[in-house]
Amino acid sequence: MASIARCLRAARPSAFAAVRSSASRTVAARPFSATASNEIRKYTKEHEWIDLAADKKTGVIGISEYAAKALGDLVYVELPEEGRTVNKGDAIGAVESVKSAADINAPVSCKITQINLVLEEKPGNLNQVPEDDSHGGGWIAKVQVDEQGLQDFETLMDSEQYNEFTANEDH
């Protein structure tokens, strides 16, 4: 299965431009979340994000708002397996929309500690609140991060870099 980024590139340019113009640019302004504000969010070029907690040992993974809007209405989410240890870039799940299907890749090396079971019944939460890591949000998995995961985290883009990346992606 293709990555989210590959599916977005395959989208028709005219449809992609419509998503681009309607997509919110302000990633930092999130809807209300129960998550502490001292978390650090970073993004991959494949449009996954990870919030790393202040303890730098735990985090939350999801797909970006940009990707959720570009994919369209999500109808199915394949969640990762709890307890599984993965390396950066490994497929941990998948999303299926009315337009396409795409893998969700691990942004860092980590161990899956909890999955968002709400998405099994309500995959549309990923469209409505893709970057909300509260109880009702569209997060995919909670993870435990080791030293390798911390090194992987440092290579990811912050929100400003990600906004620049997505602004240039369809050019």
MDAnalysis code that builds the backbone (N, CA, C; Angstrom):
import MDAnalysis as mda
import numpy as np

u = mda.Universe.empty(513, n_residues=171, atom_resindex=np.repeat(np.arange(171), 3), trajectory=True)
u.add_TopologyAttr("name", ["N", "CA", "C"] * 171)
u.add_TopologyAttr("resid", np.arange(1, 172))
u.add_TopologyAttr("resname", ["MET", "ALA", "SER", "ILE", "ALA", "ARG", "CYS", "LEU", "ARG", "ALA", "ALA", "ARG", "PRO", "SER", "ALA", "PHE", "ALA", "ALA", "VAL", "ARG", "SER", "SER", "ALA", "SER", "ARG", "THR", "VAL", "ALA", "ALA", "ARG", "PRO", "PHE", "SER", "ALA", "THR", "ALA", "SER", "ASN", "GLU", "ILE", "ARG", "LYS", "TYR", "THR", "LYS", "GLU", "HIS", "GLU", "TRP", "ILE", "ASP", "LEU", "ALA", "ALA", "ASP", "LYS", "LYS", "THR", "GLY", "VAL", "ILE", "GLY", "ILE", "SER", "GLU", "TYR", "ALA", "ALA", "LYS", "ALA", "LEU", "GLY", "ASP", "LEU", "VAL", "TYR", "VAL", "GLU", "LEU", "PRO", "GLU", "GLU", "GLY", "ARG", "THR", "VAL", "ASN", "LYS", "GLY", "ASP", "ALA", "ILE", "GLY", "ALA", "VAL", "GLU", "SER", "VAL", "LYS", "SER", "ALA", "ALA", "ASP", "ILE", "ASN", "ALA", "PRO", "VAL", "SER", "CYS", "LYS", "ILE", "THR", "GLN", "ILE", "ASN", "LEU", "VAL", "LEU", "GLU", "GLU", "LYS", "PRO", "GLY", "ASN", "LEU", "ASN", "GLN", "VAL", "PRO", "GLU", "ASP", "ASP", "SER", "HIS", "GLY", "GLY", "GLY", "TRP", "ILE", "ALA", "LYS", "VAL", "GLN", "VAL", "ASP", "GLU", "GLN", "GLY", "LEU", "GLN", "ASP", "PHE", "GLU", "THR", "LEU", "MET", "ASP", "SER", "GLU", "GLN", "TYR", "ASN", "GLU", "PHE", "THR", "ALA", "ASN", "GLU", "ASP", "HIS"])
u.atoms.positions = np.array([
    [0.845, -1.166, 0.000],
    [0.000, 0.000, 0.000],
    [0.895, 1.235, 0.000],
    [0.433, 2.293, -0.564],
    [1.212, 3.518, -0.683],
    [1.173, 4.316, 0.611],
    [2.182, 5.147, 0.795],
    [2.192, 6.036, 1.944],
    [1.193, 7.165, 1.701],
    [0.868, 7.888, 2.745],
    [-0.047, 9.020, 2.617],
    [0.513, 10.025, 1.626],
    [1.804, 10.302, 1.714],
    [2.420, 11.292, 0.821],
    [2.286, 10.869, -0.636],
    [2.510, 9.599, -0.928],
    [2.415, 9.118, -2.298],
    [0.979, 9.222, -2.813],
    [0.015, 8.937, -1.970],
    [-1.385, 9.048, -2.373],
    [-1.750, 10.497, -2.665],
    [-1.206, 11.419, -1.882],
    [-1.497, 12.829, -2.105],
    [-0.893, 13.318, -3.406],
    [0.315, 12.853, -3.735],
    [0.952, 13.253, -4.988],
    [0.200, 12.711, -6.198],
    [-0.441, 11.576, -6.031],
    [-1.159, 10.961, -7.140],
    [-2.507, 11.625, -7.398],
    [-2.951, 12.423, -6.439],
    [-4.238, 13.108, -6.601],
    [-4.178, 14.067, -7.783],
    [-5.312, 14.268, -8.408],
    [-5.355, 15.206, -9.527],
    [-4.963, 16.597, -9.039],
    [-4.150, 17.332, -9.789],
    [-3.713, 18.659, -9.367],
    [-4.861, 19.611, -9.062],
    [-5.927, 19.577, -9.844],
    [-7.028, 20.505, -9.606],
    [-7.727, 20.188, -8.289],
    [-7.911, 18.906, -7.999],
    [-8.539, 18.518, -6.739],
    [-7.610, 18.840, -5.580],
    [-6.324, 18.629, -5.785],
    [-5.338, 18.882, -4.747],
    [-5.267, 20.381, -4.432],
    [-5.366, 21.210, -5.459],
    [-5.339, 22.663, -5.260],
    [-6.536, 23.105, -4.428],
    [-7.690, 22.468, -4.640],
    [-8.869, 22.816, -3.862],
    [-8.653, 22.479, -2.392],
    [-8.034, 21.342, -2.124],
    [-7.728, 20.966, -0.749],
    [-6.730, 21.951, -0.165],
    [-5.723, 22.307, -0.957],
    [-4.683, 23.227, -0.504],
    [-5.300, 24.553, -0.062],
    [-6.228, 25.091, -0.851],
    [-6.781, 26.400, -0.536],
    [-7.689, 26.343, 0.676],
    [-8.320, 25.192, 0.932],
    [-9.228, 25.114, 2.063],
    [-8.538, 24.641, 3.336],
    [-7.352, 24.113, 3.213],
    [-6.637, 23.584, 4.381],
    [-6.174, 24.712, 5.292],
    [-6.332, 24.474, 6.573],
    [-5.892, 25.463, 7.553],
    [-4.371, 25.496, 7.607],
    [-3.817, 26.664, 7.692],
    [-2.371, 26.830, 7.766],
    [-1.884, 26.930, 9.201],
    [-2.773, 27.164, 10.138],
    [-2.369, 27.387, 11.503],
    [-2.430, 26.090, 12.281],
    [-1.341, 25.361, 12.259],
    [-1.278, 24.078, 12.937],
    [-1.253, 24.278, 14.451],
    [-0.649, 25.341, 14.931],
    [-0.514, 25.560, 16.357],
    [-1.862, 25.831, 17.018],
    [-2.829, 26.361, 16.290],
    [-4.140, 26.651, 16.848],
    [-5.013, 25.413, 16.718],
    [-5.011, 24.606, 17.772],
    [-5.747, 23.355, 17.753],
    [-7.040, 23.518, 18.528],
    [-8.014, 22.650, 18.244],
    [-9.208, 22.655, 19.073],
    [-8.841, 22.238, 20.490],
    [-9.749, 22.458, 21.422],
    [-9.488, 22.126, 22.807],
    [-8.981, 20.705, 22.934],
    [-7.949, 20.521, 23.706],
    [-7.371, 19.212, 23.935],
    [-7.008, 19.074, 25.405],
    [-7.146, 17.878, 25.925],
    [-6.792, 17.621, 27.316],
    [-5.287, 17.434, 27.485],
    [-4.547, 17.506, 26.412],
    [-3.118, 17.289, 26.447],
    [-2.392, 18.511, 27.007],
    [-1.369, 18.246, 27.787],
    [-0.579, 19.338, 28.347],
    [0.071, 20.142, 27.228],
    [0.183, 21.448, 27.425],
    [0.715, 22.323, 26.379],
    [2.234, 22.249, 26.265],
    [2.883, 21.474, 27.131],
    [4.339, 21.395, 27.065],
    [4.822, 20.267, 26.158],
    [3.931, 19.719, 25.338],
    [4.345, 18.698, 24.393],
    [4.935, 19.355, 23.155],
    [5.772, 18.611, 22.473],
    [6.437, 19.100, 21.278],
    [5.905, 18.283, 20.109],
    [5.342, 18.961, 19.094],
    [4.813, 18.256, 17.929],
    [5.763, 18.431, 16.753],
    [6.020, 17.314, 16.072],
    [6.812, 17.342, 14.849],
    [6.138, 16.483, 13.800],
    [6.528, 16.721, 12.527],
    [5.869, 16.092, 11.382],
    [6.875, 15.374, 10.484],
    [6.354, 14.377, 9.734],
    [7.156, 13.689, 8.725],
    [6.775, 14.218, 7.347],
    [7.587, 13.910, 6.361],
    [7.267, 14.263, 4.979],
    [6.135, 13.391, 4.449],
    [5.788, 12.331, 5.161],
    [4.689, 11.454, 4.774],
    [3.390, 11.866, 5.460],
    [3.409, 12.993, 6.189],
    [2.234, 13.630, 6.796],
    [1.737, 12.969, 8.074],
    [2.620, 12.278, 8.796],
    [2.286, 11.830, 10.136],
    [2.839, 12.861, 11.124],
    [2.268, 12.895, 12.320],
    [2.795, 13.764, 13.369],
    [3.005, 12.942, 14.639],
    [3.852, 13.479, 15.498],
    [4.040, 12.899, 16.825],
    [4.170, 14.032, 17.820],
    [3.421, 13.902, 18.918],
    [3.572, 14.785, 20.072],
    [4.452, 14.047, 21.051],
    [5.567, 14.639, 21.402],
    [6.457, 14.041, 22.392],
    [6.221, 14.757, 23.713],
    [5.918, 14.000, 24.758],
    [5.665, 14.579, 26.073],
    [6.944, 15.174, 26.647],
    [6.780, 16.019, 27.643],
    [7.914, 16.684, 28.271],
    [8.916, 15.695, 28.851],
    [8.442, 14.511, 29.256],
    [9.361, 13.505, 29.812],
    [10.235, 12.849, 28.738],
    [9.909, 13.108, 27.459],
    [10.630, 12.569, 26.304],
    [10.682, 11.042, 26.294],
    [9.666, 10.430, 26.922],
    [9.582, 8.979, 26.961],
    [8.279, 8.472, 26.341],
    [7.293, 9.347, 26.238],
    [5.989, 8.957, 25.709],
    [5.549, 9.960, 24.650],
    [4.656, 9.493, 23.784],
    [4.155, 10.364, 22.735],
    [2.841, 9.869, 22.173],
    [2.287, 10.666, 21.258],
    [1.042, 10.353, 20.575],
    [1.286, 10.550, 19.081],
    [0.787, 9.606, 18.252],
    [0.981, 9.645, 16.801],
    [-0.362, 9.823, 16.094],
    [-0.346, 10.575, 14.994],
    [-1.537, 10.729, 14.162],
    [-1.150, 11.161, 12.763],
    [-2.164, 11.453, 11.937],
    [-1.903, 11.995, 10.606],
    [-2.286, 13.467, 10.618],
    [-1.648, 14.244, 9.760],
    [-1.849, 15.693, 9.768],
    [-3.202, 16.089, 9.215],
    [-3.628, 17.274, 9.586],
    [-4.862, 17.846, 9.063],
    [-4.771, 17.974, 7.551],
    [-3.615, 18.368, 7.073],
    [-3.373, 18.496, 5.640],
    [-3.662, 17.174, 4.928],
    [-3.136, 16.068, 5.464],
    [-3.349, 14.750, 4.856],
    [-4.809, 14.327, 4.942],
    [-5.427, 14.556, 6.089],
    [-6.820, 14.157, 6.270],
    [-7.729, 14.858, 5.265],
    [-7.498, 16.143, 5.046],
    [-8.315, 16.883, 4.078],
    [-8.041, 16.409, 2.656],
    [-6.790, 16.139, 2.343],
    [-6.439, 15.708, 0.990],
    [-6.969, 14.308, 0.683],
    [-6.995, 13.425, 1.677],
    [-7.484, 12.072, 1.460],
    [-8.994, 12.036, 1.246],
    [-9.706, 12.967, 1.820],
    [-11.160, 12.967, 1.704],
    [-11.792, 12.197, 2.850],
    [-13.068, 11.893, 2.696],
    [-13.816, 11.226, 3.759],
    [-13.246, 9.841, 4.040],
    [-12.747, 9.662, 5.252],
    [-12.174, 8.377, 5.648],
    [-13.296, 7.418, 6.042],
    [-13.222, 6.203, 5.517],
    [-14.253, 5.207, 5.777],
    [-13.743, 4.027, 6.598],
    [-12.414, 3.896, 6.717],
    [-11.843, 2.771, 7.457],
    [-10.464, 3.151, 7.972],
    [-10.176, 2.750, 9.189],
    [-8.852, 2.945, 9.777],
    [-8.369, 1.605, 10.318],
    [-7.202, 1.170, 9.844],
    [-6.559, -0.025, 10.395],
    [-5.590, 0.454, 11.460],
    [-5.834, 0.036, 12.681],
    [-5.026, 0.489, 13.809],
    [-3.836, -0.441, 14.036],
    [-2.772, 0.090, 14.646],
    [-1.600, -0.750, 14.937],
    [-1.908, -1.750, 16.049],
    [-1.004, -2.673, 16.223],
    [-1.125, -3.693, 17.262],
    [-0.466, -3.186, 18.542],
    [-1.218, -3.190, 19.644],
    [-0.647, -2.769, 20.926],
    [0.486, -3.701, 21.319],
    [1.536, -3.127, 21.888],
    [2.688, -3.904, 22.335],
    [3.745, -4.104, 21.266],
    [3.431, -3.750, 20.038],
    [4.365, -3.932, 18.918],
    [5.458, -2.865, 18.956],
    [6.692, -3.279, 18.733],
    [7.819, -2.366, 18.625],
    [8.111, -2.158, 17.145],
    [8.245, -0.894, 16.734],
    [8.440, -0.566, 15.322],
    [9.617, 0.389, 15.154],
    [10.165, 0.397, 13.968],
    [11.227, 1.332, 13.607],
    [10.627, 2.496, 12.838],
    [11.361, 3.595, 12.788],
    [10.927, 4.759, 12.020],
    [10.643, 4.331, 10.579],
    [9.488, 4.731, 10.060],
    [9.118, 4.425, 8.685],
    [8.345, 3.137, 8.497],
    [8.269, 2.284, 9.523],
    [7.495, 1.049, 9.418],
    [6.011, 1.375, 9.335],
    [5.275, 0.615, 8.536],
    [3.821, 0.775, 8.468],
    [3.223, 0.281, 9.784],
    [2.432, 1.122, 10.426],
    [1.796, 0.733, 11.685],
    [0.285, 0.613, 11.537],
    [-0.247, 1.059, 10.429],
    [-1.673, 1.001, 10.191],
    [-1.962, 1.523, 8.800],
    [-3.243, 1.762, 8.554],
    [-3.638, 2.261, 7.240],
    [-4.940, 3.032, 7.361],
    [-5.174, 3.895, 6.392],
    [-6.441, 4.605, 6.274],
    [-6.991, 4.360, 4.879],
    [-8.303, 4.270, 4.808],
    [-8.969, 4.106, 3.524],
    [-10.029, 5.189, 3.423],
    [-9.992, 5.904, 2.307],
    [-10.971, 6.963, 2.088],
    [-11.759, 6.657, 0.828],
    [-12.683, 7.533, 0.517],
    [-13.444, 7.364, -0.715],
    [-12.555, 7.567, -1.933],
    [-11.392, 8.215, -1.749],
    [-10.470, 8.482, -2.853],
    [-9.370, 7.436, -2.992],
    [-8.805, 6.968, -1.869],
    [-7.653, 6.076, -1.922],
    [-7.403, 5.420, -0.575],
    [-6.362, 4.604, -0.536],
    [-5.920, 3.972, 0.709],
    [-4.441, 4.278, 0.886],
    [-4.015, 4.407, 2.141],
    [-2.622, 4.748, 2.408],
    [-2.169, 4.149, 3.730],
    [-0.882, 3.817, 3.787],
    [-0.277, 3.356, 5.033],
    [-0.069, 4.528, 5.974],
    [-0.100, 4.219, 7.256],
    [0.321, 5.158, 8.295],
    [1.659, 4.623, 8.773],
    [2.699, 5.444, 8.688],
    [4.046, 5.013, 9.061],
    [4.450, 5.602, 10.401],
    [5.277, 4.858, 11.120],
    [5.784, 5.339, 12.403],
    [6.752, 6.501, 12.159],
    [6.505, 7.660, 12.765],
    [7.414, 8.784, 12.579],
    [8.747, 8.599, 13.295],
    [8.755, 7.754, 14.327],
    [9.978, 7.464, 15.090],
    [9.959, 5.989, 15.507],
    [11.100, 5.473, 15.904],
    [11.161, 4.136, 16.488],
    [10.465, 4.198, 17.841],
    [9.570, 3.241, 18.102],
    [8.783, 3.307, 19.333],
    [8.076, 1.987, 19.599],
    [7.418, 1.914, 20.750],
    [6.584, 0.783, 21.112],
    [5.156, 1.297, 21.244],
    [4.219, 0.637, 20.582],
    [2.809, 1.026, 20.640],
    [2.260, 0.602, 21.997],
    [1.762, 1.561, 22.776],
    [1.247, 1.242, 24.108],
    [-0.272, 1.311, 24.193],
    [-0.897, 2.087, 23.307],
    [-2.358, 2.211, 23.314],
    [-2.810, 2.635, 21.926],
    [-3.983, 2.170, 21.525],
    [-4.534, 2.581, 20.235],
    [-5.873, 3.282, 20.458],
    [-6.277, 4.088, 19.506],
    [-7.513, 4.854, 19.597],
    [-8.663, 4.012, 19.040],
    [-9.271, 3.206, 19.893],
    [-10.343, 2.297, 19.484],
    [-11.575, 3.033, 18.965],
    [-11.740, 4.291, 19.323],
    [-12.868, 5.089, 18.829],
    [-12.864, 5.130, 17.302],
    [-11.673, 5.108, 16.691],
    [-11.566, 5.201, 15.232],
    [-12.127, 3.980, 14.511],
    [-12.210, 2.833, 15.190],
    [-12.815, 1.662, 14.564],
    [-14.285, 1.913, 14.254],
    [-14.981, 2.561, 15.163],
    [-16.397, 2.859, 14.983],
    [-16.630, 4.188, 14.269],
    [-15.711, 5.126, 14.458],
    [-15.878, 6.471, 13.906],
    [-14.615, 6.918, 13.174],
    [-14.304, 6.319, 12.007],
    [-13.099, 6.715, 11.275],
    [-13.143, 8.175, 10.836],
    [-14.334, 8.743, 10.742],
    [-14.487, 10.146, 10.363],
    [-13.880, 11.118, 11.366],
    [-13.586, 10.645, 12.593],
    [-12.912, 11.516, 13.564],
    [-11.575, 12.012, 13.019],
    [-10.956, 11.190, 12.173],
    [-9.691, 11.612, 11.566],
    [-9.897, 12.805, 10.644],
    [-11.054, 12.915, 10.018],
    [-11.342, 14.077, 9.177],
    [-11.730, 15.285, 10.022],
    [-12.497, 15.054, 11.070],
    [-13.021, 16.152, 11.880],
    [-11.959, 16.761, 12.786],
    [-11.182, 15.934, 13.445],
    [-10.175, 16.412, 14.408],
    [-8.891, 15.595, 14.281],
    [-8.212, 15.656, 13.129],
    [-7.050, 14.797, 12.900],
    [-5.866, 15.066, 13.818],
    [-5.719, 16.293, 14.274],
    [-4.553, 16.612, 15.101],
    [-4.923, 16.849, 16.562],
    [-6.043, 16.286, 16.980],
    [-6.484, 16.390, 18.363],
    [-6.130, 15.090, 19.070],
    [-5.324, 15.182, 20.113],
    [-4.903, 13.969, 20.811],
    [-5.653, 13.751, 22.127],
    [-6.842, 14.379, 22.267],
    [-7.673, 14.143, 23.441],
    [-8.486, 12.867, 23.245],
    [-9.310, 12.519, 24.211],
    [-10.069, 11.265, 24.182],
    [-10.888, 11.086, 22.897],
    [-11.591, 12.081, 22.439],
    [-12.443, 11.958, 21.267],
    [-11.772, 12.343, 19.963],
    [-10.478, 12.578, 20.009],
    [-9.755, 13.073, 18.839],
    [-9.363, 12.000, 17.846],
    [-8.631, 12.436, 16.812],
    [-8.254, 11.568, 15.723],
    [-6.859, 10.981, 15.830],
    [-6.262, 10.958, 17.004],
    [-4.945, 10.355, 17.163],
    [-5.020, 8.862, 16.861],
    [-3.892, 8.289, 16.453],
    [-3.845, 6.877, 16.078],
    [-3.361, 5.998, 17.230],
    [-2.219, 6.377, 17.826],
    [-1.617, 5.522, 18.855],
    [-0.831, 6.342, 19.861],
    [-0.771, 5.817, 21.058],
    [0.118, 6.355, 22.089],
    [1.317, 5.416, 22.112],
    [2.496, 6.008, 22.303],
    [3.725, 5.230, 22.171],
    [4.713, 5.521, 23.293],
    [5.634, 4.575, 23.441],
    [6.776, 4.733, 24.335],
    [7.999, 4.902, 23.435],
    [8.806, 5.919, 23.729],
    [9.942, 6.265, 22.870],
    [11.248, 5.952, 23.601],
    [12.179, 5.314, 22.889],
    [13.494, 5.020, 23.453],
    [14.532, 5.989, 22.890],
    [15.809, 5.704, 23.138],
    [16.884, 6.595, 22.658],
    [16.885, 6.749, 21.137],
    [16.696, 5.644, 20.420],
    [16.645, 5.718, 18.958],
    [15.469, 6.583, 18.510],
    [14.332, 6.433, 19.184],
    [13.160, 7.240, 18.870],
    [13.413, 8.724, 19.086],
    [14.155, 9.053, 20.133],
    [14.511, 10.462, 20.377],
    [15.404, 10.995, 19.272],
    [16.335, 10.178, 18.810],
    [17.195, 10.600, 17.701],
    [16.367, 10.789, 16.432],
    [15.427, 9.878, 16.178],
    [14.540, 10.003, 15.025],
    [13.711, 11.277, 15.119],
    [13.240, 11.580, 16.322],
    [12.401, 12.758, 16.553],
    [13.119, 14.043, 16.147],
    [14.408, 14.106, 16.436],
    [15.184, 15.312, 16.129],
    [15.295, 15.568, 14.627],
    [15.066, 14.557, 13.797],
    [15.172, 14.725, 12.343],
    [13.865, 15.197, 11.708],
    [12.786, 15.258, 12.481],
    [11.477, 15.626, 11.949],
    [11.305, 17.137, 11.844],
    [10.265, 17.556, 11.125],
    [9.987, 18.978, 10.911],
    [9.099, 19.533, 12.018],
    [9.396, 20.768, 12.456],
    [8.484, 21.436, 13.374],
    [7.319, 22.003, 12.554],
    [6.339, 22.620, 13.212],
    [5.139, 23.064, 12.503],
    [5.440, 24.107, 11.422],
    [6.383, 24.995, 11.681],
    [6.735, 26.005, 10.679],
    [7.372, 25.355, 9.445],
    [8.285, 24.446, 9.665],
    [8.920, 23.734, 8.553],
    [7.891, 22.901, 7.787],
    [6.975, 22.278, 8.513],
    [5.947, 21.462, 7.868],
    [5.015, 22.332, 7.009],
    [4.637, 23.488, 7.520],
    [3.790, 24.391, 6.736],
    [4.487, 24.815, 5.450],
    [5.780, 25.103, 5.530],
    [6.552, 25.453, 4.328],
    [6.609, 24.269, 3.369],
    [6.823, 23.068, 3.906],
    [6.891, 21.856, 3.099],
    [5.577, 21.629, 2.348],
    [4.456, 21.720, 3.047],
    [3.174, 21.479, 2.391],
    [2.820, 22.586, 1.414],
    [3.273, 23.794, 1.659],
    [3.013, 24.902, 0.729],
    [3.719, 24.665, -0.594],
    [4.864, 24.006, -0.561],
    [5.649, 23.747, -1.773],
    [5.370, 22.400, -2.408],
    [4.610, 21.530, -1.723],
    [4.459, 20.167, -2.182],
    [3.733, 20.033, -3.524],
    [2.778, 20.891, -3.819],
    [2.049, 20.742, -5.083],
    [2.591, 21.631, -6.175],
    [3.769, 22.191, -6.001],
    [4.374, 23.032, -7.058],
    [5.320, 22.218, -7.908],
])
